[in-house]
Amino acid sequence: EQDLARNTKLSDSVKDLPHPSWRNIAQSLKPGEAAVEIVKFPVYNGRRWSGDELYVALVLTPGDSSPELIVLGDGIQIDEVLERLGRSLATRTPVTALLHDDVLLTKGYRQLWGPLREALRGAHTVYLSPDGLLQVVPIYLLPTYEGKLLLDVENIRYLTSTADLLLQQTPNGRSSAVLIGAPDFDLSRSDQ
């Protein structure tokens, strides 16, 4: 493993990564790009956990010094819409049926993507790091008011974290790959 890491210079590129701050992420964005981190969390009312959950989005565009916080809404209601979309996908519902599903349009698109549109400031590429059921159910299959799916209107690229945008800036300088297949873990010391 150490040889592999040395040969791929992985350890050097990881050491050279900038600290993943909001400022660094915003600086990594090109004009026309936006980073969106959607977070689902339990609500604490100052005295106790209320049992409610909330979805919020943190939106960054180039040059922003801090993210814009957008409250998307009640986690239980949003999850119900996402479960509906998930069931539609599991039963292979035709796309035309998704486009005419009023619940997905009014409660899905309006509540999840509608509030983000203004904050995205016309971005043509949106880097999205989802949370909750959004990690499983693709938001880009929500119908829009234009009568299309969100994927036909927006260029959405999924990330594990918006900090992943910093990884794209650090090429390791190699144009080759190391492939390992069918390793023999039972080799004797002398055969190694």
DODOLO-10489 format. One record per residue (C-alpha): x, y, z. Coordinates in steps of 0.25 Angstrom, whole numbers, padded with zeros to 4 digits, always signed. Layout:
BEGIN
XYZ;...
% end
This chain:
BEGIN
+0000+0000+0000;+0011+0010+0003;+0018+0007-0010;+0004+0009-0017;+0003+0022-0010;+0017+0026-0013;+0015+0023-0028;+0002+0030-0030;+0007+0042-0021;-0006+0042-0014;+0000+0045-0001;+0006+0058-0007;-0007+0062-0013;-0015+0060-0001;-0005+0068+0008;-0005+0080-0003;-0021+0081-0002;-0026+0094+0003;-0034+0094+0016;-0048+0092+0012;-0054+0106+0017;-0066+0113+0011;-0057+0123+0005;-0048+0113-0002;-0060+0106-0008;-0066+0119-0013;-0052+0123-0019;-0052+0109-0026;-0065+0112-0033;-0064+0118-0047;-0074+0128-0053;-0088+0121-0055;-0085+0111-0044;-0092+0109-0031;-0090+0099-0019;-0102+0095-0011;-0100+0087+0002;-0114+0082+0007;-0115+0078+0021;-0126+0071+0029;-0125+0072+0044;-0134+0070+0057;-0140+0083+0062;-0136+0087+0077;-0145+0098+0082;-0135+0103+0093;-0140+0093+0104;-0142+0080+0097;-0142+0073+0084;-0156+0075+0078;-0157+0063+0069;-0157+0071+0057;-0147+0071+0046;-0143+0082+0036;-0137+0083+0022;-0128+0095+0019;-0119+0098+0008;-0106+0106+0008;-0103+0112-0005;-0090+0118-0010;-0087+0125-0023;-0073+0130-0028;-0068+0141-0019;-0077+0139-0007;-0070+0140+0006;-0081+0132+0013;-0092+0123+0009;-0106+0127+0008;-0116+0119+0017;-0129+0115+0011;-0139+0108+0019;-0146+0098+0010;-0156+0093+0020;-0161+0082+0029;-0153+0069+0028;-0165+0060+0030;-0173+0066+0019;-0161+0067+0009;-0158+0052+0012;-0172+0048+0009;-0171+0055-0005;-0157+0048-0007;-0163+0035-0003;-0174+0037-0013;-0164+0040-0024;-0156+0028-0020;-0168+0019-0021;-0171+0024-0035;-0157+0021-0039;-0158+0007-0032;-0170+0004-0040;-0164+0009-0053;-0175+0020-0054;-0174+0027-0068;-0167+0040-0069;-0180+0046-0074;-0187+0042-0061;-0176+0049-0053;-0178+0062-0061;-0193+0062-0057;-0192+0058-0043;-0197+0070-0035;-0192+0066-0022;-0177+0065-0028;-0179+0078-0034;-0185+0086-0023;-0179+0080-0011;-0166+0075-0017;-0161+0085-0028;-0167+0097-0021;-0162+0093-0007;-0148+0087-0011;-0143+0094-0023;-0152+0107-0024;-0146+0114-0012;-0132+0111-0018;-0134+0117-0032;-0132+0132-0027;-0120+0128-0019;-0114+0121-0031;-0113+0134-0038;-0114+0128-0052;-0103+0117-0050;-0103+0108-0061;-0096+0097-0053;-0100+0093-0039;-0091+0084-0030;-0101+0078-0020;-0097+0071-0007;-0110+0065-0002;-0114+0059+0011;-0126+0051+0017;-0134+0044+0006;-0128+0053-0005;-0116+0044-0004;-0125+0032-0009;-0136+0039-0017;-0130+0048-0029;-0136+0062-0028;-0133+0064-0043;-0145+0055-0046;-0155+0065-0040;-0165+0072-0050;-0163+0087-0052;-0173+0097-0056;-0168+0097-0070;-0174+0083-0072;-0160+0077-0072;-0152+0069-0062;-0142+0077-0054;-0130+0070-0061;-0135+0076-0074;-0134+0090-0068;-0122+0089-0059;-0108+0083-0060;-0107+0077-0046;-0095+0069-0042;-0095+0061-0029;-0084+0062-0019;-0082+0055-0005;-0078+0069+0000;-0076+0082-0006;-0062+0081-0001;-0060+0071-0012;-0059+0083-0021;-0045+0086-0015;-0041+0072-0020;-0043+0075-0034;-0033+0086-0034;-0021+0077-0030;-0017+0068-0041;-0006+0059-0038;+0002+0061-0050;+0001+0047-0056;-0006+0043-0068;-0006+0028-0065;-0013+0019-0056;-0010+0007-0047;-0019-0005-0048;-0019-0016-0038;-0027-0029-0041;-0029-0042-0035;-0018-0040-0024;-0013-0052-0017;-0013-0049-0002;-0007-0063+0001;+0007-0061-0005;+0018-0065+0003;+0028-0055+0008;+0038-0060-0002;+0028-0059-0014;+0025-0045-0010;
% end
